[in-house]
Amino acid sequence: MSGRRYVGRFAPSPTGPLHAGSMVAALASWLDARASNGLWLVRIEDVDTPRCTPHAAATILRQLSDCSLVADEPPLWQSQRGHLYQHALDQLVAGHRAYPCSCSRKDIELALVAMGRTRERNTELIYPGTCRDGLHGKPARAWRFRCDGGVVHWLDRRMGAQWQDVAQDVGDFVLKRADGLWAYQLAVVVDDADQGVTHVVRGEDLADNTARQIQLQQALGLPLPSYLHTPLVLGDNGEKLSKQNGAQAIDTSDPLRVLNAAARVLGLNPHAGQAADALLAWTAQWRLLQSTV
């Protein structure tokens, strides 16, 4: 990444308004870009259209604006970029790194039972590779990435050295779903490269995707960004705040209160002035903290 201008991004899914956890990632990504005199982009990851809710994207953009977190370019929408994802899939197919799959979830469950491997991972079944060598006369339902064997290593700027054996822990993962929608892993890799993203700052719950995305980046000949995963915000029940478990939307009528709450999670000093002054102070503190990492 030497010689490339810093480009960061915040990429929410419009499945609901921002909550306290997503604001931590938004603030961290904004501060990281500003501390590096870089660009900060916003990408609306609406590729999973059945999960998107009406007006959520507009609400998210308003919440960010209320907190003075304004992107340097107009937002990008994944739902408008299917042609780029198709081009990437075609490239992977041509390179024998993607293949069609006929398996339903039930097929995968039965195959795993027959192999004595019933383990699930984050509610996902570890794909046993049934269609790696052909469809066996069945119609194609989805497209999968042919994983490399071996361990993927990367350095997270907060969590340190990380590694994962994607083939063993995940299996060949989906690139295009049976319902015709593009999978998150392919879309995010294509978009990060197309937007010139050099630094990915996002929540720790997404760290598990990194090894898969690195394998995709390498297979497509794309540059590898730097990664930093921010701390999770937990609810009173000890579980991660998320839209899926009903996390409360942030109230941006008092933006400084919202920003101070996110800043505390990031280890930054609270601020009693205006939101704009707080952001300036936190940018300087963030720059200092990152210089010691």
N, C-alpha and C positions, 0 to 999 in steps of 0.2 A: 504493500500500500504506500510505499515511499513515493513522494512526489504527487500523490493524488490529494485533492482537496477533500476535507472531511465532509461527508454527507451522512446524516443520521435520519431516522424516521420513527414515527409513532404510527402503529398500524392496528387500530381497533376494529373489532367485528361489530357491525351494527345490530347486535342481538338485544340491545337495551342501552340505557344511558351509562355513562361512566360512573364507577363506584370508587371507594377509597383505594382499593388495590390497583385499579387501572390508572388512577391519577398518579400513583407513585411511579409507574413506568413512564407516563407522559412527562412528568416533571424531570425525571432522571435523563430521559432521552433529549429533552430540550436543553437542560443544563450542560450535558455532555457536548452537544453541538455548539452552544454559545461559548463554552469554555475553550473550545478549539477553533473559534472564529469560522465555524463551518455552516453548512446549510441544514435546516431542519424541515423535513417533509412530513406530511400526513397522508396516509394511504388507508382508504376504507376497504377493509377486507370482507366484501360482501359476496364472495364466491359461493358460499354455502347458503344459497337463497332461501331454502325452507326455514332456516333458523333466524333469518333477519326479520326485524319487526319494523312496521311503518314508522317513519319519522325519527328512527333511532339515530341515523347518521346526522341529520340536521341537529338533533339534540346534542350529540357528541361534539360537533363543531362549535355549537354555541357555548357549551361548557368550557371548552378549551379557550375560546375567545374571551369569555368572562374572566378567566384566570390569566389573561395576557399571554397565552401560549399560542401564538399565531404562526402558521407555517410560512416558509419563504416562497412557496409555489402553490398554485391551486391544488386541492386534494385530488388524488388519483383513486379511481374506482376499479376494483378487480373485475367486477361483472362486465366491464367494457373491454376486457383484454384477453378474451378467449383465443383470439388468433395467435397471440404470442405463446400461449401455453400449448396450443396445437403444434406450432413450429418446434417448440422444445421437445414435445413428445415424438414428433417425426424424427428429430435428430437422434433421440435415444433409441428409437426402433431401428434406425439405420445403423447405429453402432452396436446393435444387439444388447442394449442395456434396458430395454423395456419389452414386455410381452403381454399378449392378451390372456385373460383369466376367465374361466367359466364358473368359478366356485361361488356359491352362496355361503352365508355364514354357517348354515347347517352343514353344508359340505365340508367346510373347514373343521367344524367341531367333530364330525364323524371321522375325518382323516386323522385328527390329533388323537382321538380315543383309540383308533386302530394302531397308532404308533406308540401308545402309552404315554402320550404327551398332552395332558389336559390343562397345562398351565396357561393362565391368562395374565396379561400385563396391562395394567391401567384399563381394565375392561376390554382390551383389544386381544383378539386371538393371535398368537404368533403363527404367521402363515407357514405351512409346512412345505411349500414349493410344488404343490400338486401339478400346476400347469407350466412349470418351467420348461418342460420338454415337449409341450404341445397341449392342445385342447381335448384330445382323446375323443373326438367326434361331437363334442358339445359346443353350443354357441358361446361366443365371447360375451362376457358381462362387463368386465372392467379391464384396465391396463395397470400392470405392476412394474415396479423398478427391480431390475436384477441386481441385488446387492453384492458388493465385494465382500469376501471373507476377511477376517482379521479385525483388529481393534482400531477404531478411529480415535485419535488423540487431538485435543485442542486445549487452548489456555483461555479460561474465563477470567476476565479482568477483576471480578470480585471473588469468585469461588475457587480460583486457582486451576490446577491441572485437572482435566476431565477426560474420560474415555468411555467408549461403548463399542461392543461388538454388535453391529446392527443386524448382521445375518443371524446371529444366535438369539439376540434379545428381542428383535422385532420381526425379522423375516422380510421377504420381498414385499414392500409396501405399495399401496395404491397410489397411482398418479391420476387416473381418471375413473370416476366411480361408475357403478352399474346404472345409476340414474342419469348419467351423462354429465354430471357436474365435475368440475376440476377439483382435485384434492388440494388441501392446504399446502402440503410440502412442495409440490411442483410450483404452485402459484407464487408462493413467497420467494422461492429461489429465483424464479424468472424476474419477478418485479424488483427485487433487491438489485440484481445485476443491471436491469434496464434503467433503473433510476440512479445507478452509480453509487449505491449505498456502500460506504466503507466501514461503518460502525453500527452494529445492531445492539441496541439497549432495550431490553424487554424483561418481563416478569420471570421469576425463577421457575414458574410452572411450565414455561416453554423451553427450558434448558434441555429437556429430554429430546426435543426435536433436532438439536444441533448436529448430531452425528449423521442423521439421515440427510440433512440439508448439505452438509459438507460433501457427502458422497455424490449427491446430485450436482453440486457445483463442479466437482472434479470431473464427473462424467460429461458435463456440458461445456467444459473448458472455461468456466467462469471464475473470476477472482473471488477469493475467500475474504469476507469481512471479519473484523474484530468483533468479539462477543462480550457483553456484560449483562448478567442477569440480576435483576434487582430483588431485594427481599420480598417475601410474601407478606400480605396483611391478613391476619387471622381474625375470625369472628369470635364471639363469646364462647362458642362451642368448640373452639380450637381448630376449626376447619378453615381452609382458604376461602377468603371472600371471592365470590364469583357470581356472575349473572345467573348461572344455573341453579345456585342454591339461594337465590333471592336476595343478593346483596343490595342494600339500599343505595339509591342514586345519590350522588353528591349534590348538595345545595350550593350553587355558585353565586347566590345572592350576597354572600360574604366570601369573596374569593381568597382573601388573606387567611381566613380560618382553614379553608380547604387546602391551600398551599402549605401552611404551617404543619398541618397533619401529615401531609406527604413528605415534607422536608424532615420531620422527626424520624420517620421510618428510614430515611436515607442517611441519618446521622448528621444532619445539618442543624445549625443553630436557629431557634425560632426568631421571628422578626415581628416587631410591633408597629412598623411604619406602613406605608402604602405597598400594595402588591408589586408594583414596578420596582420600588426600592429593594424589596425583599429579593426579587429575582436577580437584581444586580449583585447584591451581597452574596447570595448563594452561588452565583456563577463564579465569583472569585474564590469562594470556599471550595467549591467543587474542583476548580482548576488546581488548587493547592493539594487537595486530597488525592486527586488522580496522579499528581506528579510524584507522590510518595509510594504509589503502588508498585 
